[in-house]
Amino acid sequence: MRSDASRIFLGQMSKIVLGGYSTLLSVGETEWLDFHIRRGSNPRLLQLALRDCKNKYRNGPSCGRKRWEECLRGRYLLRGVLDAASAHRKNDLAVNVTRFGKPVISGEDLYVSISHDGTYVVAAVAEGIEIGIDLQVPFEVSPTFAKRWGIYIPQSTGSDAARMLAAEQWSVKEAISKVRGSGIVDLPHKLDVANERRGRSDGINWIKLDSNNAFGLAIAYMAPTSAVVSA
């Protein structure tokens, strides 16, 4: 496990400290996760992940194959991080969702977040502090999109660098909205995060994590707030 890592590596558990609280996260590739899910490499994690996905999609795989597979990958990875983060706890705690789809663990001071894009998935677990994590693969930004969502790309920037800058900025905005817990409606579209590696917005701290230019990856955090779990 990498401790207090500024750079996040695929397939490795990383530990970072946010506001004095320990947070564990892991990034996996979809092909690797699919292999272990199909093989049943860890039956216990798979059963818990299946239960968590049924908590999110009550009708199971009928939600659609893509959504179900994305959910299963994310929950499977999350369960592995939960095991590492809370070895002293009962680790069959249910991961539910709020009415906005935010994953939560009721009655515990554990906070979780999941993100997936392209061929990557990331899961994070924090104890005592609310978090939101987001991963975004590089993408092209139209002037209209950039203006609407506050994505700032210098005119002289090359195409590859511009795509990466867009991914980094979007991941910060998504991470903040995940902490707020109300979905894209709460995405801070006017917030300029282009030139800083970390910052604070309306009581929420955010950090851009280093993925060695593979994708945009950001985590946001704040003191816990109560969340309403969907029935």
Contacts in CASP RR format, 6 or more apart in sequence:
PFRMAT RR
TARGET T0000
AUTHOR 0000-0000-0000
METHOD contacts of the structure
MODEL  1
MRSDASRIFLGQMSKIVLGGYSTLLSVGETEWLDFHIRRGSNPRLLQLAL
RDCKNKYRNGPSCGRKRWEECLRGRYLLRGVLDAASAHRKNDLAVNVTRF
GKPVISGEDLYVSISHDGTYVVAAVAEGIEIGIDLQVPFEVSPTFAKRWG
IYIPQSTGSDAARMLAAEQWSVKEAISKVRGSGIVDLPHKLDVANERRGR
SDGINWIKLDSNNAFGLAIAYMAPTSAVVSA
1 12 0 8 1.000
1 13 0 8 1.000
1 14 0 8 1.000
1 15 0 8 1.000
1 24 0 8 1.000
1 84 0 8 1.000
2 9 0 8 1.000
2 12 0 8 1.000
2 13 0 8 1.000
2 14 0 8 1.000
2 15 0 8 1.000
3 15 0 8 1.000
4 15 0 8 1.000
4 16 0 8 1.000
4 17 0 8 1.000
5 14 0 8 1.000
5 15 0 8 1.000
5 16 0 8 1.000
6 209 0 8 1.000
6 210 0 8 1.000
7 209 0 8 1.000
7 210 0 8 1.000
7 211 0 8 1.000
7 212 0 8 1.000
8 14 0 8 1.000
8 25 0 8 1.000
8 27 0 8 1.000
8 209 0 8 1.000
8 210 0 8 1.000
8 211 0 8 1.000
8 217 0 8 1.000
9 27 0 8 1.000
9 212 0 8 1.000
10 27 0 8 1.000
10 28 0 8 1.000
10 29 0 8 1.000
10 120 0 8 1.000
10 214 0 8 1.000
11 26 0 8 1.000
11 27 0 8 1.000
11 28 0 8 1.000
11 29 0 8 1.000
11 32 0 8 1.000
12 26 0 8 1.000
13 24 0 8 1.000
13 25 0 8 1.000
13 26 0 8 1.000
13 81 0 8 1.000
13 84 0 8 1.000
14 24 0 8 1.000
14 25 0 8 1.000
14 26 0 8 1.000
15 22 0 8 1.000
15 23 0 8 1.000
15 24 0 8 1.000
16 22 0 8 1.000
16 23 0 8 1.000
16 25 0 8 1.000
16 207 0 8 1.000
16 209 0 8 1.000
16 219 0 8 1.000
17 23 0 8 1.000
18 126 0 8 1.000
18 129 0 8 1.000
18 131 0 8 1.000
18 205 0 8 1.000
18 207 0 8 1.000
18 219 0 8 1.000
18 221 0 8 1.000
19 129 0 8 1.000
19 205 0 8 1.000
19 221 0 8 1.000
20 129 0 8 1.000
21 126 0 8 1.000
21 127 0 8 1.000
21 128 0 8 1.000
21 129 0 8 1.000
21 221 0 8 1.000
22 85 0 8 1.000
22 126 0 8 1.000
22 127 0 8 1.000
23 124 0 8 1.000
23 125 0 8 1.000
23 126 0 8 1.000
23 127 0 8 1.000
23 129 0 8 1.000
23 131 0 8 1.000
23 219 0 8 1.000
23 221 0 8 1.000
24 81 0 8 1.000
24 84 0 8 1.000
24 85 0 8 1.000
24 124 0 8 1.000
24 125 0 8 1.000
24 126 0 8 1.000
25 81 0 8 1.000
25 122 0 8 1.000
25 123 0 8 1.000
25 124 0 8 1.000
25 125 0 8 1.000
25 133 0 8 1.000
25 219 0 8 1.000
26 77 0 8 1.000
26 80 0 8 1.000
26 81 0 8 1.000
26 122 0 8 1.000
26 123 0 8 1.000
26 124 0 8 1.000
27 120 0 8 1.000
27 121 0 8 1.000
27 122 0 8 1.000
27 135 0 8 1.000
27 211 0 8 1.000
27 217 0 8 1.000
28 77 0 8 1.000
28 120 0 8 1.000
28 121 0 8 1.000
28 122 0 8 1.000
29 119 0 8 1.000
29 120 0 8 1.000
29 121 0 8 1.000
30 73 0 8 1.000
30 116 0 8 1.000
30 118 0 8 1.000
30 119 0 8 1.000
30 120 0 8 1.000
30 121 0 8 1.000
31 119 0 8 1.000
33 73 0 8 1.000
33 74 0 8 1.000
33 76 0 8 1.000
33 77 0 8 1.000
33 121 0 8 1.000
34 69 0 8 1.000
34 73 0 8 1.000
36 42 0 8 1.000
36 76 0 8 1.000
37 46 0 8 1.000
37 49 0 8 1.000
37 72 0 8 1.000
37 73 0 8 1.000
37 76 0 8 1.000
40 46 0 8 1.000
45 76 0 8 1.000
45 79 0 8 1.000
45 80 0 8 1.000
45 83 0 8 1.000
46 76 0 8 1.000
48 75 0 8 1.000
48 79 0 8 1.000
48 92 0 8 1.000
49 72 0 8 1.000
49 74 0 8 1.000
49 75 0 8 1.000
49 76 0 8 1.000
49 78 0 8 1.000
49 79 0 8 1.000
50 72 0 8 1.000
50 75 0 8 1.000
51 94 0 8 1.000
52 71 0 8 1.000
52 75 0 8 1.000
52 78 0 8 1.000
52 79 0 8 1.000
52 94 0 8 1.000
52 95 0 8 1.000
52 103 0 8 1.000
53 60 0 8 1.000
53 68 0 8 1.000
53 71 0 8 1.000
53 72 0 8 1.000
53 75 0 8 1.000
54 60 0 8 1.000
55 94 0 8 1.000
55 95 0 8 1.000
55 96 0 8 1.000
55 97 0 8 1.000
56 71 0 8 1.000
56 97 0 8 1.000
56 101 0 8 1.000
56 103 0 8 1.000
57 63 0 8 1.000
57 67 0 8 1.000
57 68 0 8 1.000
57 71 0 8 1.000
60 68 0 8 1.000
61 68 0 8 1.000
63 71 0 8 1.000
70 116 0 8 1.000
73 116 0 8 1.000
73 121 0 8 1.000
74 114 0 8 1.000
74 116 0 8 1.000
74 121 0 8 1.000
74 123 0 8 1.000
75 95 0 8 1.000
75 114 0 8 1.000
77 114 0 8 1.000
77 121 0 8 1.000
77 122 0 8 1.000
77 123 0 8 1.000
78 95 0 8 1.000
78 103 0 8 1.000
78 112 0 8 1.000
78 114 0 8 1.000
78 123 0 8 1.000
78 125 0 8 1.000
79 91 0 8 1.000
80 123 0 8 1.000
81 123 0 8 1.000
81 124 0 8 1.000
81 125 0 8 1.000
82 91 0 8 1.000
82 93 0 8 1.000
82 110 0 8 1.000
82 112 0 8 1.000
82 125 0 8 1.000
83 91 0 8 1.000
84 125 0 8 1.000
85 110 0 8 1.000
85 125 0 8 1.000
85 126 0 8 1.000
85 127 0 8 1.000
86 110 0 8 1.000
86 125 0 8 1.000
86 127 0 8 1.000
89 108 0 8 1.000
89 110 0 8 1.000
93 105 0 8 1.000
93 108 0 8 1.000
93 110 0 8 1.000
94 105 0 8 1.000
94 106 0 8 1.000
95 103 0 8 1.000
95 104 0 8 1.000
95 105 0 8 1.000
95 112 0 8 1.000
96 103 0 8 1.000
96 104 0 8 1.000
96 105 0 8 1.000
96 106 0 8 1.000
96 229 0 8 1.000
96 230 0 8 1.000
97 103 0 8 1.000
97 104 0 8 1.000
97 229 0 8 1.000
97 230 0 8 1.000
98 104 0 8 1.000
98 181 0 8 1.000
98 227 0 8 1.000
98 228 0 8 1.000
98 229 0 8 1.000
98 230 0 8 1.000
99 228 0 8 1.000
99 230 0 8 1.000
100 181 0 8 1.000
100 182 0 8 1.000
100 183 0 8 1.000
101 183 0 8 1.000
101 230 0 8 1.000
102 178 0 8 1.000
102 181 0 8 1.000
102 183 0 8 1.000
102 227 0 8 1.000
103 112 0 8 1.000
103 113 0 8 1.000
103 114 0 8 1.000
104 111 0 8 1.000
104 112 0 8 1.000
104 227 0 8 1.000
104 229 0 8 1.000
105 111 0 8 1.000
105 112 0 8 1.000
106 229 0 8 1.000
109 127 0 8 1.000
109 128 0 8 1.000
109 224 0 8 1.000
110 125 0 8 1.000
110 126 0 8 1.000
110 127 0 8 1.000
110 128 0 8 1.000
111 125 0 8 1.000
111 126 0 8 1.000
111 127 0 8 1.000
111 128 0 8 1.000
111 129 0 8 1.000
111 130 0 8 1.000
111 131 0 8 1.000
111 224 0 8 1.000
112 123 0 8 1.000
112 124 0 8 1.000
112 125 0 8 1.000
112 126 0 8 1.000
112 131 0 8 1.000
113 123 0 8 1.000
113 124 0 8 1.000
113 131 0 8 1.000
113 132 0 8 1.000
113 133 0 8 1.000
113 175 0 8 1.000
113 178 0 8 1.000
113 219 0 8 1.000
114 121 0 8 1.000
114 122 0 8 1.000
114 123 0 8 1.000
114 124 0 8 1.000
114 133 0 8 1.000
115 121 0 8 1.000
115 122 0 8 1.000
115 133 0 8 1.000
115 134 0 8 1.000
115 135 0 8 1.000
115 174 0 8 1.000
115 178 0 8 1.000
116 122 0 8 1.000
116 135 0 8 1.000
117 135 0 8 1.000
117 136 0 8 1.000
117 137 0 8 1.000
117 215 0 8 1.000
118 137 0 8 1.000
119 137 0 8 1.000
120 135 0 8 1.000
120 137 0 8 1.000
120 214 0 8 1.000
120 215 0 8 1.000
121 135 0 8 1.000
122 133 0 8 1.000
122 135 0 8 1.000
122 217 0 8 1.000
123 133 0 8 1.000
124 131 0 8 1.000
124 132 0 8 1.000
124 133 0 8 1.000
124 219 0 8 1.000
126 221 0 8 1.000
128 224 0 8 1.000
129 221 0 8 1.000
129 222 0 8 1.000
129 223 0 8 1.000
129 224 0 8 1.000
130 179 0 8 1.000
130 221 0 8 1.000
130 222 0 8 1.000
130 223 0 8 1.000
130 224 0 8 1.000
130 225 0 8 1.000
131 178 0 8 1.000
131 179 0 8 1.000
131 219 0 8 1.000
131 220 0 8 1.000
131 221 0 8 1.000
132 175 0 8 1.000
132 176 0 8 1.000
132 178 0 8 1.000
132 179 0 8 1.000
132 219 0 8 1.000
132 220 0 8 1.000
132 221 0 8 1.000
133 175 0 8 1.000
133 178 0 8 1.000
133 217 0 8 1.000
133 218 0 8 1.000
133 219 0 8 1.000
133 220 0 8 1.000
134 170 0 8 1.000
134 171 0 8 1.000
134 172 0 8 1.000
134 174 0 8 1.000
134 175 0 8 1.000
134 178 0 8 1.000
134 217 0 8 1.000
134 218 0 8 1.000
134 219 0 8 1.000
135 171 0 8 1.000
135 215 0 8 1.000
135 216 0 8 1.000
135 217 0 8 1.000
136 167 0 8 1.000
136 168 0 8 1.000
136 170 0 8 1.000
136 171 0 8 1.000
136 174 0 8 1.000
136 215 0 8 1.000
136 216 0 8 1.000
136 217 0 8 1.000
137 167 0 8 1.000
137 215 0 8 1.000
137 216 0 8 1.000
138 160 0 8 1.000
138 163 0 8 1.000
138 164 0 8 1.000
138 166 0 8 1.000
138 167 0 8 1.000
138 215 0 8 1.000
138 216 0 8 1.000
139 163 0 8 1.000
139 166 0 8 1.000
139 167 0 8 1.000
139 170 0 8 1.000
140 159 0 8 1.000
140 162 0 8 1.000
140 163 0 8 1.000
140 166 0 8 1.000
141 151 0 8 1.000
141 153 0 8 1.000
141 162 0 8 1.000
141 163 0 8 1.000
141 166 0 8 1.000
145 151 0 8 1.000
146 152 0 8 1.000
146 153 0 8 1.000
146 166 0 8 1.000
148 189 0 8 1.000
149 170 0 8 1.000
149 173 0 8 1.000
149 187 0 8 1.000
149 189 0 8 1.000
150 169 0 8 1.000
150 189 0 8 1.000
150 190 0 8 1.000
150 191 0 8 1.000
150 192 0 8 1.000
151 165 0 8 1.000
151 166 0 8 1.000
151 169 0 8 1.000
151 170 0 8 1.000
151 194 0 8 1.000
152 165 0 8 1.000
152 169 0 8 1.000
152 192 0 8 1.000
152 194 0 8 1.000
153 162 0 8 1.000
153 165 0 8 1.000
153 166 0 8 1.000
153 194 0 8 1.000
157 165 0 8 1.000
164 213 0 8 1.000
164 216 0 8 1.000
165 194 0 8 1.000
167 215 0 8 1.000
167 216 0 8 1.000
168 193 0 8 1.000
168 208 0 8 1.000
168 216 0 8 1.000
168 218 0 8 1.000
169 193 0 8 1.000
169 194 0 8 1.000
170 216 0 8 1.000
171 208 0 8 1.000
171 215 0 8 1.000
171 216 0 8 1.000
171 217 0 8 1.000
171 218 0 8 1.000
172 191 0 8 1.000
172 193 0 8 1.000
172 206 0 8 1.000
172 208 0 8 1.000
172 218 0 8 1.000
172 220 0 8 1.000
173 187 0 8 1.000
173 188 0 8 1.000
173 189 0 8 1.000
173 191 0 8 1.000
173 193 0 8 1.000
174 187 0 8 1.000
174 218 0 8 1.000
175 206 0 8 1.000
175 218 0 8 1.000
175 219 0 8 1.000
175 220 0 8 1.000
176 186 0 8 1.000
176 187 0 8 1.000
176 188 0 8 1.000
176 191 0 8 1.000
176 201 0 8 1.000
176 204 0 8 1.000
176 206 0 8 1.000
176 220 0 8 1.000
177 183 0 8 1.000
177 184 0 8 1.000
177 186 0 8 1.000
177 187 0 8 1.000
177 188 0 8 1.000
178 220 0 8 1.000
179 204 0 8 1.000
179 220 0 8 1.000
179 221 0 8 1.000
179 222 0 8 1.000
180 186 0 8 1.000
180 204 0 8 1.000
181 227 0 8 1.000
188 201 0 8 1.000
188 202 0 8 1.000
191 201 0 8 1.000
193 199 0 8 1.000
193 206 0 8 1.000
193 208 0 8 1.000
197 207 0 8 1.000
197 208 0 8 1.000
198 205 0 8 1.000
198 206 0 8 1.000
198 207 0 8 1.000
198 208 0 8 1.000
199 205 0 8 1.000
199 206 0 8 1.000
199 207 0 8 1.000
200 206 0 8 1.000
203 222 0 8 1.000
204 220 0 8 1.000
204 221 0 8 1.000
204 222 0 8 1.000
205 220 0 8 1.000
205 221 0 8 1.000
205 222 0 8 1.000
206 218 0 8 1.000
206 219 0 8 1.000
206 220 0 8 1.000
206 221 0 8 1.000
207 218 0 8 1.000
207 219 0 8 1.000
207 220 0 8 1.000
208 216 0 8 1.000
208 217 0 8 1.000
208 218 0 8 1.000
209 217 0 8 1.000
209 218 0 8 1.000
209 219 0 8 1.000
210 217 0 8 1.000
211 217 0 8 1.000
END
